[in-house]
Amino acid sequence: MSGFQTTLVVSGTVLVVILTSDLGRRRVTAMRLIRPLIAVGIVMAVFFHSLQLAGNDLSLQLVGVGIGAILGLTAGAMLPAHMDSSGQVYTRAGVLYALFWIAMSGARVAFVYGIEHWFTAAIITFSIKYQITGPEVYANSLVLMALATVLARTAVVMNRRRRLRASVAGGSIVAGRAAG
């Protein structure tokens, strides 16, 4: 499978799983939080063969992780949470959230297409200059970016759920003390 095809599969899988999990008003459940992580785990098992450590390979892969974390935190910031009267936590994702994920996925696909068709010579020059050993490093960076994005988004949602529950529990304790 070419790098472009791999990127299509990875980006498409993550996009579909995230949007089906998050769009609209959705209850925050363990399965909802775990499902995207399982999807990315499967993608990693299929497409991530080994961590590349020669030259500056590790640095480029860590850049992928860092960018993914920033994108995931941004996505999480676009996913407001609230608690209903029964104590269930919900998030609400709309068009802006969907467009953000579509743009991220499209950018990954366009970048890989560009490597293969538009700026191949520039990437080869960059790779030689900065000691990047080959195409697998770029593929790893993009897969790690997808993983970090989903992990960061999940961490934001889990933190919001925890904070909402804690604020209600704290309010109950305060209300109980005032009544007693």
C-alpha positions as a LaTeX table, in Angstrom:
\begin{tabular}{lrrr}
\hline
Residue & $x$ (\AA) & $y$ (\AA) & $z$ (\AA) \\
\hline
Met1 & 0.00 & 0.00 & 0.00 \\
Ser2 & 1.37 & 3.44 & $-0.90$ \\
Gly3 & 1.90 & 6.15 & 1.68 \\
Phe4 & $-1.04$ & 8.02 & 0.22 \\
Gln5 & $-3.34$ & 5.00 & 0.53 \\
Thr6 & $-2.14$ & 4.36 & 4.07 \\
Thr7 & $-2.83$ & 7.99 & 4.99 \\
Leu8 & $-6.29$ & 7.79 & 3.46 \\
Val9 & $-7.10$ & 4.73 & 5.56 \\
Val10 & $-5.66$ & 6.15 & 8.78 \\
Ser11 & $-7.19$ & 9.61 & 8.38 \\
Gly12 & $-10.52$ & 8.27 & 7.14 \\
Thr13 & $-10.81$ & 5.75 & 9.98 \\
Val14 & $-10.01$ & 8.31 & 12.68 \\
Leu15 & $-12.33$ & 10.88 & 11.10 \\
Val16 & $-15.30$ & 8.53 & 10.85 \\
Val17 & $-14.88$ & 7.14 & 14.37 \\
Ile18 & $-14.45$ & 10.57 & 15.96 \\
Leu19 & $-17.35$ & 12.19 & 14.13 \\
Thr20 & $-19.73$ & 9.30 & 14.83 \\
Ser21 & $-18.67$ & 9.41 & 18.48 \\
Asp22 & $-18.85$ & 13.16 & 19.00 \\
Leu23 & $-21.21$ & 14.95 & 16.61 \\
Gly24 & $-24.39$ & 16.27 & 18.19 \\
Arg25 & $-25.28$ & 15.93 & 21.85 \\
Arg26 & $-23.62$ & 12.77 & 23.16 \\
Arg27 & $-23.48$ & 11.22 & 26.60 \\
Val28 & $-19.96$ & 10.71 & 27.89 \\
Thr29 & $-19.55$ & 6.99 & 28.55 \\
Ala30 & $-16.51$ & 4.81 & 28.94 \\
Met31 & $-17.22$ & 3.11 & 25.60 \\
Arg32 & $-17.56$ & 6.43 & 23.83 \\
Leu33 & $-14.15$ & 7.46 & 25.11 \\
Ile34 & $-12.53$ & 4.09 & 24.44 \\
Arg35 & $-13.91$ & 3.46 & 20.91 \\
Pro36 & $-11.67$ & 6.03 & 19.15 \\
Leu37 & $-8.66$ & 4.76 & 21.10 \\
Ile38 & $-9.40$ & 1.21 & 19.97 \\
Ala39 & $-9.69$ & 2.39 & 16.36 \\
Val40 & $-6.34$ & 4.20 & 16.54 \\
Gly41 & $-4.82$ & 1.17 & 18.28 \\
Ile42 & $-5.92$ & $-1.06$ & 15.40 \\
Val43 & $-4.59$ & 1.46 & 12.88 \\
Met44 & $-1.25$ & 1.51 & 14.72 \\
Ala45 & $-1.08$ & $-2.29$ & 14.78 \\
Val46 & $-1.63$ & $-2.42$ & 11.03 \\
Phe47 & 0.43 & 0.57 & 9.86 \\
Phe48 & 3.06 & 1.31 & 12.52 \\
His49 & 5.81 & $-1.25$ & 12.09 \\
Ser50 & 8.65 & 0.05 & 14.23 \\
Leu51 & 9.85 & 3.23 & 15.86 \\
Gln52 & 12.62 & 4.66 & 13.70 \\
Leu53 & 15.61 & 5.85 & 15.72 \\
Ala54 & 18.39 & 6.67 & 13.23 \\
Gly55 & 19.47 & 10.24 & 12.48 \\
Asn56 & 16.70 & 12.68 & 13.38 \\
Asp57 & 13.93 & 10.12 & 12.87 \\
Leu58 & 12.90 & 10.13 & 16.53 \\
Ser59 & 12.76 & 13.93 & 16.55 \\
Leu60 & 10.40 & 14.00 & 13.55 \\
Gln61 & 8.18 & 11.36 & 15.14 \\
Leu62 & 8.09 & 13.35 & 18.38 \\
Val63 & 7.12 & 16.44 & 16.38 \\
Gly64 & 4.18 & 14.39 & 15.08 \\
Val65 & 3.21 & 13.54 & 18.66 \\
Gly66 & 3.51 & 17.19 & 19.73 \\
Ile67 & 1.44 & 18.52 & 16.85 \\
Gly68 & $-1.13$ & 15.80 & 17.46 \\
Ala69 & $-1.39$ & 16.72 & 21.14 \\
Ile70 & $-1.91$ & 20.40 & 20.30 \\
Leu71 & $-4.58$ & 19.51 & 17.72 \\
Gly72 & $-6.29$ & 17.16 & 20.18 \\
Leu73 & $-6.35$ & 19.81 & 22.90 \\
Thr74 & $-7.79$ & 22.26 & 20.39 \\
Ala75 & $-10.45$ & 19.75 & 19.34 \\
Gly76 & $-11.25$ & 19.08 & 22.99 \\
Ala77 & $-11.67$ & 22.82 & 23.60 \\
Met78 & $-14.32$ & 22.79 & 20.85 \\
Leu79 & $-16.28$ & 20.08 & 22.68 \\
Pro80 & $-18.17$ & 21.74 & 25.56 \\
Ala81 & $-19.58$ & 19.50 & 28.29 \\
His82 & $-22.51$ & 19.88 & 30.65 \\
Met83 & $-24.32$ & 17.79 & 33.22 \\
Asp84 & $-28.05$ & 17.25 & 33.06 \\
Ser85 & $-30.40$ & 17.05 & 36.04 \\
Ser86 & $-29.93$ & 13.28 & 36.32 \\
Gly87 & $-26.15$ & 13.65 & 36.72 \\
Gln88 & $-25.25$ & 12.43 & 33.23 \\
Val89 & $-22.46$ & 14.30 & 31.46 \\
Tyr90 & $-22.95$ & 15.22 & 27.80 \\
Thr91 & $-20.87$ & 16.93 & 25.16 \\
Arg92 & $-22.09$ & 18.83 & 22.15 \\
Ala93 & $-20.17$ & 19.00 & 18.89 \\
Gly94 & $-21.34$ & 20.94 & 15.88 \\
Val95 & $-20.28$ & 21.99 & 12.42 \\
Leu96 & $-17.12$ & 23.81 & 13.53 \\
Tyr97 & $-15.89$ & 20.70 & 15.35 \\
Ala98 & $-16.59$ & 18.53 & 12.29 \\
Leu99 & $-14.85$ & 21.01 & 9.99 \\
Phe100 & $-11.81$ & 21.03 & 12.28 \\
Trp101 & $-11.48$ & 17.23 & 12.10 \\
Ile102 & $-12.10$ & 17.23 & 8.35 \\
Ala103 & $-9.42$ & 19.90 & 7.89 \\
Met104 & $-6.92$ & 17.91 & 9.99 \\
Ser105 & $-7.59$ & 14.74 & 8.02 \\
Gly106 & $-7.47$ & 16.58 & 4.72 \\
Ala107 & $-4.18$ & 18.25 & 5.62 \\
Arg108 & $-2.56$ & 14.89 & 6.39 \\
Val109 & $-3.79$ & 13.42 & 3.11 \\
Ala110 & $-2.73$ & 16.50 & 1.12 \\
Phe111 & 0.72 & 16.45 & 2.74 \\
Val112 & 1.33 & 12.82 & 1.80 \\
Tyr113 & $-0.04$ & 13.37 & $-1.70$ \\
Gly114 & 2.31 & 16.33 & $-1.98$ \\
Ile115 & 5.27 & 14.20 & $-0.89$ \\
Glu116 & 4.47 & 11.69 & $-3.63$ \\
His117 & 3.49 & 14.12 & $-6.41$ \\
Trp118 & 4.18 & 17.82 & $-5.81$ \\
Phe119 & 7.31 & 18.29 & $-3.73$ \\
Thr120 & 9.09 & 14.94 & $-3.83$ \\
Ala121 & 12.50 & 16.50 & $-4.58$ \\
Ala122 & 12.10 & 19.01 & $-1.74$ \\
Ile123 & 11.26 & 16.23 & 0.75 \\
Ile124 & 14.26 & 14.20 & $-0.41$ \\
Thr125 & 16.50 & 17.25 & 0.04 \\
Phe126 & 14.96 & 17.95 & 3.47 \\
Ser127 & 15.39 & 14.30 & 4.49 \\
Ile128 & 19.05 & 14.25 & 3.48 \\
Lys129 & 19.81 & 17.60 & 5.10 \\
Tyr130 & 18.12 & 16.67 & 8.39 \\
Gln131 & 19.03 & 12.96 & 8.39 \\
Ile132 & 15.53 & 11.53 & 8.05 \\
Thr133 & 16.04 & 7.96 & 6.89 \\
Gly134 & 12.98 & 7.36 & 4.73 \\
Pro135 & 9.27 & 7.35 & 4.04 \\
Glu136 & 8.44 & 5.11 & 7.01 \\
Val137 & 9.49 & 7.92 & 9.36 \\
Tyr138 & 6.96 & 10.29 & 7.79 \\
Ala139 & 4.27 & 7.58 & 7.94 \\
Asn140 & 5.07 & 6.91 & 11.61 \\
Ser141 & 4.93 & 10.63 & 12.37 \\
Leu142 & 1.45 & 10.90 & 10.88 \\
Val143 & 0.15 & 7.78 & 12.67 \\
Leu144 & 1.60 & 9.03 & 15.97 \\
Met145 & 0.04 & 12.42 & 15.30 \\
Ala146 & $-3.38$ & 10.78 & 14.88 \\
Leu147 & $-2.90$ & 8.80 & 18.09 \\
Ala148 & $-1.82$ & 11.87 & 20.07 \\
Thr149 & $-4.76$ & 13.87 & 18.70 \\
Val150 & $-7.28$ & 11.26 & 19.84 \\
Leu151 & $-5.55$ & 10.78 & 23.21 \\
Ala152 & $-5.51$ & 14.52 & 23.92 \\
Arg153 & $-9.17$ & 14.92 & 22.91 \\
Thr154 & $-10.07$ & 11.98 & 25.17 \\
Ala155 & $-8.09$ & 13.45 & 28.07 \\
Val156 & $-9.94$ & 16.78 & 27.71 \\
Val157 & $-13.35$ & 15.07 & 27.73 \\
Met158 & $-12.41$ & 12.87 & 30.71 \\
Asn159 & $-11.14$ & 15.91 & 32.62 \\
Arg160 & $-14.33$ & 17.85 & 31.90 \\
Arg161 & $-16.46$ & 14.92 & 33.08 \\
Arg162 & $-14.40$ & 14.59 & 36.25 \\
Arg163 & $-14.60$ & 18.33 & 36.98 \\
Leu164 & $-18.36$ & 18.45 & 36.39 \\
Arg165 & $-18.92$ & 15.49 & 38.70 \\
Ala166 & $-16.60$ & 16.97 & 41.34 \\
Ser167 & $-18.39$ & 20.32 & 41.24 \\
Val168 & $-21.74$ & 18.61 & 41.80 \\
Ala169 & $-20.31$ & 16.44 & 44.59 \\
Gly170 & $-18.71$ & 19.51 & 46.18 \\
Gly171 & $-22.01$ & 21.40 & 45.91 \\
Ser172 & $-23.87$ & 18.52 & 47.60 \\
Ile173 & $-21.42$ & 18.53 & 50.49 \\
Val174 & $-21.74$ & 22.29 & 50.92 \\
Ala175 & $-25.55$ & 22.09 & 50.68 \\
Gly176 & $-25.56$ & 19.21 & 53.20 \\
Arg177 & $-23.47$ & 21.22 & 55.69 \\
Ala178 & $-25.71$ & 24.26 & 55.35 \\
Ala179 & $-28.79$ & 22.16 & 56.07 \\
Gly180 & $-27.18$ & 20.42 & 59.07 \\
\hline
\end{tabular}
